[in-house]
């Protein structure tokens, strides 16, 4: 039986590991999708996918940084 004072702090935080991984995957996937679409319009979807995926890595890291830096400033 868990008492209200015995719950872990991580469970009450809205920013968990699942949130971070969701932000990373969401930003990466969106960037790859946009890159693929733009590449397809330009005539080479595979190059667009590559460029979108390469741009998605720092975009995902930046999105996690922004969300978690706001949490730490409270």
LODRENKOL-695922 format. One line per field, with one value per residue (C-alpha): x, y, z; residue number from 0; residue in one letter. Coordinates in steps of 0.2 Angstrom, whole numbers, plus 5000, padded with zeros to 4 digits. Layout:
c1	c(X, ...)
c2	c(Y, ...)
c3	c(Z, ...)
seq	c(NUM, ...)
type	c(A, ...)
//
This chain:
c1	c(5000, 5007, 5004, 5003, 5020, 5028, 5026, 5042, 5045, 5048, 5030, 5023, 5033, 5025, 5042, 5047, 5059, 5044, 5041, 5059, 5059, 5042, 5049, 5065, 5055, 5042, 5054, 5065, 5050, 5042, 5058, 5061, 5043, 5045, 5062, 5055, 5040, 5052, 5064, 5049, 5044, 5062, 5063, 5073, 5063, 5078, 5090, 5076, 5073, 5092, 5093, 5077, 5084, 5100, 5091, 5080, 5093, 5098, 5080, 5075, 5089, 5084, 5066, 5070, 5082, 5069, 5055, 5067, 5075, 5058, 5055, 5071, 5068, 5052)
c2	c(5000, 5017, 5032, 5049, 5054, 5039, 5042, 5045, 5063, 5057, 5050, 5067, 5076, 5079, 5078, 5060, 5050, 5046, 5064, 5067, 5052, 5057, 5074, 5067, 5055, 5068, 5081, 5069, 5061, 5078, 5084, 5068, 5069, 5087, 5084, 5069, 5080, 5094, 5081, 5073, 5090, 5093, 5077, 5066, 5060, 5050, 5065, 5075, 5061, 5061, 5080, 5080, 5066, 5075, 5091, 5082, 5076, 5094, 5099, 5085, 5089, 5107, 5103, 5093, 5106, 5120, 5110, 5104, 5121, 5129, 5115, 5119, 5138, 5136)
c3	c(5000, 4995, 5005, 4997, 5004, 4997, 4979, 4969, 4963, 4945, 4944, 4948, 4936, 4919, 4910, 4911, 4900, 4889, 4886, 4881, 4869, 4862, 4858, 4850, 4839, 4835, 4830, 4820, 4811, 4807, 4800, 4790, 4783, 4778, 4770, 4760, 4754, 4749, 4741, 4731, 4725, 4719, 4711, 4723, 4739, 4745, 4746, 4754, 4767, 4771, 4773, 4783, 4795, 4797, 4801, 4813, 4825, 4831, 4830, 4842, 4854, 4854, 4857, 4872, 4878, 4877, 4886, 4900, 4902, 4906, 4919, 4928, 4929, 4939)
seq	c(0, 1, 2, 3, 4, 5, 6, 7, 8, 9, 10, 11, 12, 13, 14, 15, 16, 17, 18, 19, 20, 21, 22, 23, 24, 25, 26, 27, 28, 29, 30, 31, 32, 33, 34, 35, 36, 37, 38, 39, 40, 41, 42, 43, 44, 45, 46, 47, 48, 49, 50, 51, 52, 53, 54, 55, 56, 57, 58, 59, 60, 61, 62, 63, 64, 65, 66, 67, 68, 69, 70, 71, 72, 73)
type	c(X, X, X, X, X, X, X, X, X, X, X, X, X, X, X, X, X, X, X, X, X, X, X, X, X, X, X, X, X, X, X, X, X, X, X, X, X, X, X, X, X, X, X, X, X, X, X, X, X, X, X, X, X, X, X, X, X, X, X, X, X, X, X, X, X, X, X, X, X, X, X, X, X, X)
//
